[in-house]
Amino acid sequence: MLALLLLACNTAPSGESPVALKILLSQPGIYRLTRADLQAYNFPDDLAHVRLTHHGADVPLELDASAVQFYAAPDSTLYSPTDAYWLTSGQAPLVMTARTVEPLHADPAATYTATLRLEDNKLYSASALGDTHWFWQSFTAPATRTVTASLNALGAGDAQLVVSLAGATEGNHAVQVAVNDDPAGETRWTGRESFVLTTTVSSLHVGDNAISLRALGEAGQAEV
């Protein structure tokens, strides 16, 4: 996610007024802001004199007449999924350097490992034990929740599935996991602790895949 906010203008010693643009990011990667993007927030046109900082440290920029480009690795916390970068006009930039490298002569890899992260911070629990306080869904046994994982260009071989769980009540908890209706594992734990289930699955296919979590137990006894 990328969001821009024109937050403040301060008077510089030279009498000019630098403009500070707050850039909120949630994912690591290479970002490019065009002149048109910045003009929409009334940012000055002189892209040769802009400075980007993150937590007070300069971030290297690749500059041209029409855009600024940079690599960002935003942090996330329990309280916010976004992190702030600051683009300020009228200041000397830290320019990204380039170097020449020799190409690799090995054959290109036919496949590579990719990670699909399914997470939605909808529920906050201040009383949750451990470091995790944001959760996606809550359900009370006996009940089943299903999420969809959309995959493309899937290679041959098994995949690893990691499920993060937490008990919301005391007592025993048991959860069965299935992928496309094929059993993928079962885990049990006690109390209001966080628990991570890691299992190997072989039933994935290109397109939508159904990942089902079934909380076991008598009605109303255990909440996950």
C-alpha positions, 0 to 999 in steps of 0.5 A: 500500500502507498499513501501520500499526505502533504503534512507540513511546510517549514520556512528555510533559512534562505527564505524558501518554503520546503514542502514535506510529503509524508509517504505511508508504505506497507510493503517492501519494494521499489517505488516510483513517484512521477511528477504528476503524482507529486503535483497532485499534492502541490509538491514543487516541480524541482525533482533534482533537489528532493531528500527522502528520509526514513526514521531520520536517515537518508534513503538513496534516490534515483532521480530524473526529470519526470520521477523519483524512484527508491527502494523501501523496506517499511517496518510494521508494528502491533499498532500500525501496518504502515510506516512513514517515509518523508520526501522534502523539497529544496534539499540535497538528495542522497543519490543512488549509485550504480555499479557494473556487474558481470552476468551470471553464466548459469542456466536460469532457474525453472522455478523459484519459491514464492510466499503468499501471505494471507492476513487481515488485521480485523480483530484486536485483543489487548489481553492476548498472550505473546507478541500477537494482538491482531487477528483475522477471525474468531470462531467457537467450536464446533465451527469451520472457517475457510479462506481462499488462496489464489495461485498462478504459474504453480510449479511441481512439488509440495508446498509448506502451509503455516497457520498462526492460531491463538486460544481465546479461552482457557482449556484445550483447543484442537484445530483440523486443517484441510486444503481443497478438502484434503486433510493437511494436519491437526494440532492441539494446545492448551490455554490462551497461548499463540500456536503455529502449525506448519505442515506440508501440502500437495493438493494445491492447484492453479486458481483458487484453493480452499484452506479450511480450519475446523475447531473441534470440541463441544459447543461453546467450550473453546474459542480460537 
